[in-house]
Amino acid sequence: MSERATTAEGVRRTNLGEVLRLVHQVGPRSRAVITTETGLNRSTVSDLVLRLVTAGLVEEREPDPTRRVGRPSPVVVPSENIVAIGVNPEIDAIEIGAVALGGRVRERVRVDAAEPGIGEVVAVVADVVARWRAEALAGCRIVGAGVAVPGLVRMADGLVRLAPHLGWQDADIAAPLTEASGLPVTVGNDASLGARAERLFGAAREHEDVVYLNGGASGIGGGLILHGRLIGGVGGYAGEWGQTAASITDARDRRVEGGVLEDEVNRARLLASAGLGSADDARLAQALGAPDVQVGAEAARQRRILAATLGNAVNVLNPSMIVLGGFLGVLRQTDAQGFDDEVRRRALAASAEGLVLSSAALGADRLLIGAADAAFERLLADPLR
């Protein structure tokens, strides 16, 4: 093959990836809109869409007949039969989701497990995927799996350097999971993947400078997006908000001498104040909304510390949006306006101008969607691989 042919094919594959990424991350659109948004000419877009249709990656559907003006072109939609698996191991359970192109969770399961090890996670995921392949996802193409780990994950190779609450250290989950499932596996920090999901499909879609904090059973993590790019730092460990010093202005609010943020703003403490041994975020929200003095006092204490921490983040990073996931979003929702005002009060007025705060729009699916989207990256980079 000549160098010119090779170059032409490389450009075609790049353009195929651009079109597929557009309909996956931004949503269904007509060929005319794709032409405008990519800057490619109409005949090129038609050829690219046809190739993607032939490969089973997208479908073309008739537009809404109630909105027809003239003769609109068909709408290009990502195929729901192209799926990636998202996995989130936590200290109390293993959550697994099958996420279609476009970000919709098709299947979801939670398997209770106490501080699961690598072997247990691999066995559970392989079993669930095998069952889905034979039943719910029969006829689908599963392109890969992504694992959202609550800990430090090395960006270069996905090695879990430390997930303290799971007891994992310098642990490789990608290789054994690939061997057990037959899927290529991507591993990342759970909060960074949650930030990715909220930026692409959730509350932060219209924002390019975002601070995201995730509150889970094992603590607090975070993600940072600047100028539309997820910032990982030199090794991929950026965003460990839970390990920063807690911002406490009243000594009476401190519960752990010298404690970090996740020692003070803590899901287990909220559950204990409500007399709950365990509960999902929906039930926790109900408990925090009840007129209970002890629960209200603990929630208010944690909100004060969290608001002060976020005020510092606003001063340092000047984001346009802060998104709170998991129990942190629940804390905010007990009085969203009051909490948002307190964060702005804690920050410099200029830095907080135009600041928007939000609870995670994707709810309990955010980490599974983020992990699956990372697994889609190989396909989006080269759709005809």
NUGU-878114 format. One record per residue (C-alpha): z, x, y; residue in three letters. Coordinates in steps of 0.001 Angstrom, whole numbers, padded with zeros to 6 digits, always signed. Each point is the difference from the previous one (the first is absolute). Layout:
BEGIN
ZXYALA ...
***
This chain:
BEGIN
+000000+000000+000000MET -000933+001343+003427SER +002663+000772+002639GLU -001544-002714+002177ARG +000360-002617-002759ALA +003567+001107-000678THR +000842-000264+003698THR -001608-003436+000252ALA +001968-001243-003008GLU +003207+001417+001496GLY -000621-001852+003257VAL -000729-003192-001937ARG +003257+000295-001935ARG +001918+000628+003224THR -001567-003086+001570ASN +000767-002056-003107LEU +003631+001033+000325GLY +000041-000921+003686GLU -001312-003506-000698VAL +002349-000561-002947LEU +002986+001274+001989ARG -000887-002355+002836LEU -000028-003162-002112VAL +003059+001158-001972HIS +002235+000915+002925GLN -001329-002158+002835VAL -001240-003035-001905GLY -003140-001942-000972PRO -002869+000233+002478ARG -003679-000726+000211SER -002714+002638-000307ARG -000638-000442+003717ALA +003621+000796+000851VAL -000008+002992-002376ILE -003136+001266+001736THR +001715-000230+003391THR +003304+001529-001132GLU -001473+002940-001944THR -002857+000821+002358GLY -002393+000125-002971LEU -003357-001756+000215ASN -000556-003401-001580ARG -002197+001156-002886SER +002494+002730-000937THR +002862-002499-000042VAL -002040-002384-002170SER -000670+002807-002488ASP +003668+001064-000053LEU +001261-003547-000509VAL -002482-000539-002829LEU +001225+003179-001725ARG +003627-001102+000334LEU -000853-003460-001345VAL -001850+001544-002956THR +003009+002235-000712ALA +002261-003081-000023GLY +002077+001253+002924LEU -000828-002787+002473VAL -001449-003499-000057GLU -002145-001840+002517GLU +001002-003563+000790ARG -001420-002677+002207GLU +001775-000242+003385PRO +002152-002966+000990ASP -002553-002819+000482PRO +002091-001538+002792THR -000480+003113+002133ARG -003731+000456-000358ARG -001951+000803+003133VAL -003618+000709-000790GLY -000308+001776-003342ARG +003049+002231-000601PRO -000177+002713-002640SER +002104-000158-003184PRO +003551+001347+000142VAL +000801+003205-001909VAL +003315-000375-001849VAL +001868+002627-002067PRO +000044-000863-003691SER +003308-001332-001282GLU -000859+001476-003394ASN +000431+003553+001296ILE +003697+000712-000326VAL +002524+002807+000486ALA +003538+000053-001371ILE +002950+000506+002358GLY +003351+001173-001387VAL +003397+000234+001709ASN +002904+001361-002077PRO +003388-000723+001581GLU +003611+000451-001049ILE +000209-003556-001325ASP -003526-000874-001133ALA -003625+001048-000503ILE -002469-002116+001968GLU -003667-000024-000972ILE -002894-001764+001705GLY -003722-000378-000549ALA -001678+000098+003417VAL -003636-000929+000537ALA -002385+001555+002509LEU +000862-001686+003273GLY +003747+000368-000548GLY +000879-003196-001887ARG +002639+000286-002715VAL -001481-001683-003081ARG +002843+000623-002418GLU +003581+001120+000470ARG +002963+000679-002265VAL +003533+001318+000469ARG +001714+001644-002964VAL +003745+000501+000391ASP +001025+003607-000657ALA +002999+002058+001105ALA -001052+003338+001525GLU -003081+000278-002235PRO -001202+003420-001067GLY -003601+001194-000049ILE -000435-000891-003671GLY +001271-003547+000465GLU -002218-000607+003038VAL -003074+001327-001833VAL +000688-002136-003080ALA +000604-003179+002005VAL -003095+000452+002190VAL -002253+000852-002956ALA +001217-003090-001868ASP -000534-002316+002987VAL -003469+001404+000750VAL -001054-000351-003651ALA +001146-003628-000010ARG -001790-000761+003275TRP -003205+001626-001283ARG +000044-002328-002991ALA +001009-003130+001898GLU +000268-000517+003768ALA -002392+002833+000969LEU -002456-000335-002874ALA -003457+000757+001400GLY +001397+001901+002980CYS -000600+003661+000761ARG +003276+001859+000592ILE -000836+003088+002045VAL +003377+001735+000153GLY +003721-000238+000607ALA +002235+000963+002893GLY +003733+000643-000255VAL +002287-000551+003009ALA +003075+002195-000593VAL +003214-000243+002058PRO +000258+003726+000594GLY -001730+003192+001101LEU -003518+000272-001415VAL -002068+003154+000485ARG -003246-000974+001661MET -002055+002757-001638ALA +000416-001159-003602ASP +002251-003071-000102GLY +002960+001831-001537LEU +003255-001878+000614VAL +002150+002742+001501ARG +003091-002165+000285LEU +000745-003681-000549ALA +003805+000283+000075PRO +000865-003601-000765HIS -002253+000040-003074LEU +001176+003440-001088GLY -003544+001438+000103TRP -000488+003602+001111GLN -003249+001989-000152ASP -001301-002789-002220ALA -003621-000704-000894ASP -000697-003670-000606ILE -003764+000132+000600ALA -000993+001925-003137ALA +002017-002027-002554PRO -000998-003289+001620LEU -003674+001014-000073THR +000316+000929-003670GLU +001719-003290-000868ALA -002218-002316+002050SER -003333+001824+000159GLY -000004-000404+003785LEU -000163+002598+002766PRO +003393-000071+001750VAL +000953+000626+003631THR +003644+000523+000962VAL +001520-000369+003466GLY +003179-000725+001893ASN +000797-003713-000072ASP +000589-000400+003730ALA -003130+001944+000952SER -002018-002281-002279LEU +001744-003020+001512GLY -001030+001227+003436ALA -003570+000367-001252ARG -000004-003579-001296ALA +001414-001509+003181GLU -002482+001992+002114ARG -003027-001113-002034LEU +000924-003502-001137PHE +003226-001067+001703GLY +001907-000148+003271ALA -001413+003220+001494ALA -003730-000674-000446ARG -000636+000094+003742GLU +002171+003070+000688HIS -000744+003722-000324GLU +003432+001430+000876ASP +002576-001440-002363VAL +003512+000805-001214VAL +000766-001624-003346TYR +003412-000082-001670LEU +000459-001264-003533ASN +003375-001180-001298GLY +000331-000179-003770GLY +002632+000092-002705ALA +000001+003808+000028SER +000198+000499+003751GLY -002171+000295+003091ILE -003343+001769+000282GLY -002682-000103+002606GLY -003577+000580+000939GLY -001609+001127+003227LEU -003505-000837+001183ILE -001382+001757+003078LEU -003470-000668+001402HIS -000736-002005-003141GLY +000881+002828-002415ARG +002898+000023-002427LEU +002038+003124+000754ILE +001380+001774-003045GLY +001116+003325+001452GLY -000783+003385-001526VAL +001176-000932-003503GLY -000212-003790+000148GLY +003714-000559+000545TYR -000068-001405+003539ALA +001705-003313+000736GLY +003370+000435-001723GLU +001814-002132+002558TRP +002778-000816-002435GLY +001127+003643-000008GLN +000340+000265+003781THR +003427-000114+001650ALA +001153-003550+000642ALA -000012-000943+003692SER +003541-001328+000438ILE +001449-000482+003485THR +003192-001775-001084ASP +002111+001936-002520ALA +001216-003293-001470ARG -003519-000583-001341ASP +000071+003118-002199ARG +000597-000460-003721ARG -000872+003474-001351VAL +001235+003068+001851GLU -003041+002142+000739GLY -002196-002606-001712GLY -003730-000355+000528VAL -001825-003170+001015LEU -000359-001421-003523GLU +003731+000473-000603ASP +000754-002305+002918GLU -002969-002399-000016VAL +000168-000864-003627ASN -001189-002845-002207ARG +002897+000317-002435ALA +002506-000417+002849ARG -001747-003176+001122LEU +000033-001405-003534LEU +003670+000887-000420ALA +000915-001724+003272SER -001702-003136-001312ALA +001667+000270-003410GLY -003347+000595-001715LEU -000370+002548-002763GLY -003760-000071+000282SER -002603-002156+001737ALA -003581+000115+001215ASP -000750+000088+003715ASP -000505-003778+000179ALA +003480-000663-001355ARG +001464+002715+002213LEU -001574-001695+003013ALA +001686-003277-000984GLN +003358+001770-000269ALA -000378+001653+003411LEU -000878-003365+001525GLY +003187-001640-001283ALA +002960-000481+002413PRO +002173+002614-001723ASP +002127+002221+002283VAL +000051+002999-002353GLN -003742-000093-000637VAL -000748-000490+003691GLY +002179+002942+001017ALA -001629+002380-002489GLU -003498-001119+000974ALA +000804+000436+003697ALA +001395+003509-000626ARG -003120+001074-001866GLN -002284-001544+002618ARG +001709+002011+002760ARG -000483+003277-001853ILE -003593-000796-000952LEU -000899-001044+003561ALA +001387+003263+001386ALA -002014+002013-002544THR -003181-001853+000899LEU +000661+000532+003695GLY -000007+003747-000670ASN -003263-000363-001944ALA -001599-001796+002941VAL +001013+002794+002380ASN -001327+002750-002281VAL -003207-001620-001298LEU -000922-002729+002520ASN -001495-002356-002629PRO -001704-003260+000854SER +001622-001668-003018MET +003021+000272-002282ILE -000156-001736-003389VAL +003077-000546-002164LEU -000364-000635-003721GLY +002404-001131-002708GLY +003606-000694+000933PHE -000577+001570+003441LEU -002435-002808+000768GLY +002616-002473-001226VAL +002578+001540+002347LEU -002375-000361+002923ARG -000845-003607-000848GLN +003620-001157+000376THR -000674+000159+003764ASP -003425+001504+000559ALA -000108-000415+003766GLN +003498+001388+000501GLY -000707+002973-002248PHE -003326+000788+001665ASP +001601-000158+003454ASP +002763+002353-001150GLU -002535+002569-001245VAL -001799-000119+003351ARG +003309+000321+001848ARG +000808+003112-002012ARG -003327+001629+000928ALA -001431+001267+003256LEU -001640-002873+001857ALA -003352+001782+000281ALA -000049+000922-003698SER +000787-003590-001021ALA -002661-001623+002197GLU -002164-002232-002157GLY +001994+000849-003145LEU -000367-002588-002772VAL +002515-000306-002843LEU -000673-001892-003213SER +001295-000524-003488SER -002488+001015-002705ALA -002684-002677-000306ALA -000749+000824-003644LEU +003574-000627-001119GLY +000858+001075-003532ALA -003648+000947-000708ASP -000216+002740+002620ARG +000758+002986-002267LEU -002218-001222-002840LEU -002913-000567+002404ILE +000500+003424+001589GLY +000138+001744-003376ALA -003085-001841-001248ALA -001910+000799+003182ASP +000693+003696-000548ALA -001397-000404-003520ALA -003173-001575+001441PHE -000666+003123+002085GLU -002120+001724-002688ARG -002220-003068-000284LEU -000347-000387+003773LEU -000937+003670+000378ALA -002793-000305-002572ASP -000673-003570-001153PRO -002593+001060-002600LEU +002184+002698-001578ARG 
***
